[in-house]
Each structure stands twice: as structure tokens, then as C-alpha cells.
Amino acid sequence: MKRPLIRHAALWIAVAAFPTQAQPRTASDPASLAAELRALQSSLSGQPDSHMAAVLPPAWEVETPERRYSISTSPLRAILTSGRKSHNEEAGLWLDQLAGQLEGFAAVPSRSTASERAKIDRILARSEFGGAGRPSAWERFRERIRAWIANLLDKIFSFVASHPGSSHALFWIILAGAVGFLALLLIRLWSQDAQFLKLPAPNPAMHEMRTWEEWVVAARKAAEQGDSRQAIHCVYWAGIVRLQGAGALPVDRTRTPREYLGLLAPSESLGAGGNLGEPLSDLTRKLERFWYARRAASHEDFRESLRHLAALGCKVE
């Protein structure tokens, strides 16, 4: 991408410095014009200067795959007819520099413009370049709101600067407002329902009335109604009632789910069954996540809870 830009810059320098005249001849490619300039440079010493100036065209036309350029010969004619003793040397230097630029341009292979454009389009399609077009109505509205707020603040600060006594009153008003806002926020936090900070114990009377089989039936009914959170809640207590009935956990209505998990020995098992600690831990995490933290639960989360319940020795199929 950089090389075509360098080539364009070199030709534009020559075009900008030497304005073109009318009636240009047929365009040449950079390599052909460079060879012609080299031939003119070599003929400077053996040809009268006035004759060379007379046969020069008004401008040389150069055509590249990207665009067409026109290079005026007026500077060269001015050197040749200047009458200075060093005019041949100056003309040769001018021709040498222009020929070198053309040769450098021709030496760089042309690159595919279509591929470059596709690459640029891919770059500009990235998210960091999004929104570079005209602003939407919403963006203009937000900009007006920001300008209005900035103007209001500027007026307030200008007033404070012109009235030093009022600045002290404004400071205490802002400080009192900030303290009042913090106090209100703390009061609201203290008065909120803090059920996410602790896991309350379940309703003891409800659990005494149900066996683990009844808890499974309630879980399936809740799942059929689309309430996966309630279904996972019922599956958890089916597991607790099953472990209490097997003597693995005490029948203590004051225990929380985390306390039940701590009371179960890590290596404890029921008969020939496997370790009970891992499935109960999984059921406890699901209860905390979906029931107490109130996160959305899917039917697959319910199915996974049933698999953990089966590992505790409950027949769920």
C-alpha cells in the first residue's frame, strides 16, 4: 500500500512544480519516458541548446495503471535558454532526477487495486471503525443534551467565579447533598431483603409432611409447568429427606443447606452406593444458584439435578 503512494508522490512533485502547457503529445509509460530523458541527457554536449529547446514538446504525458500524469518541459527550456555557462550541467541534472523518479516508479510492480480495496473494506468493517458515518437522530439528541449540560455548568462556574462568597455556600450545599445521598443509599441497603446474604432454613412443617418420593413428584409437576427453579428446589429436599431417612443426616429443622453439607462425612456412602458428598454438594450449589440467587434455570439444569439425586439412592425414573 505504501509503495504506490510513494510513486504517486514522486510524480505529483514534478507535476506541481512544473505546470503543464496545452496540446500534450501521446502518453508514454514511465519506463519509456525515462529512456527518452536519458537519451536527451546524453545528447546535451553535442547539440546546440536552442535546437533542443525548440524540439521539446510542451509537456510529457505519463500514463500508469492508476492514473495519467502531465509533466511540463518549461523548466528544462528555461535552463537551456538561460545563457548561463553551467546550463548544460543544470539541464543534465534536471533530466537525471526526473528520469530517476520515473525509473523508480516503473521498478515497483503494480499491485492489484481490487485486492487492496477488498483489504481496506475488511479493515473498515471492524467494530473499532463503526459509527464513522453520519450521526443518527439519537446521537444528535445526546450531543445536544451534553452541550446543554456543559453550557449549564459553564454558567454555574462563571457565576461562582464572579461571586466569591457564593462559592462557599455552593460548596456546602454540594457536600450536604452528597452526604445525604450516601445516607439514603445506606438506609436502602439495610432495609432491603437480604436473602441473598444467607440461606434461610426451609419450612420444617412442610418437610415433615413429605417423603422423598413426594418431593420427586412435586419436582416433576413443577418442571411440567415450566418452573425449573421450583423443580430444582424440590429435588434438593428430596435428597435431604432421603439422607435423613437413611441416617446419614440428622433430622434437624434448624439446619441450613450449607450446614447439612458440612454434617455429611466426605467418604460416607449408603450400602454399596458411592460417595454421597459429591452429589449433595452439586445439589446444594444448584439450590444456591437457582433458588436463593434467583438465576434463571433451564430444563437441562433440572435433569442434571435428577441425576445427582439418583446418585444419592433415589429412584427418579
Secondary structure as UniProt FT lines:
FT   HELIX           2..17
FT   HELIX           30..42
FT   TURN            43..46
FT   HELIX           49..55
FT   STRAND          59..63
FT   STRAND          68..72
FT   HELIX           74..80
FT   TURN            85..86
FT   HELIX           87..107
FT   HELIX           113..124
FT   HELIX           127..129
FT   TURN            130..131
FT   HELIX           137..162
FT   HELIX           164..191
FT   TURN            195..197
FT   HELIX           204..208
FT   HELIX           212..224
FT   TURN            225..226
FT   HELIX           228..245
FT   TURN            246..247
FT   TURN            253..254
FT   HELIX           257..263
FT   TURN            266..267
FT   TURN            271..272
FT   HELIX           277..286
FT   HELIX           287..292
FT   HELIX           299..311
FT   TURN            312..313
//
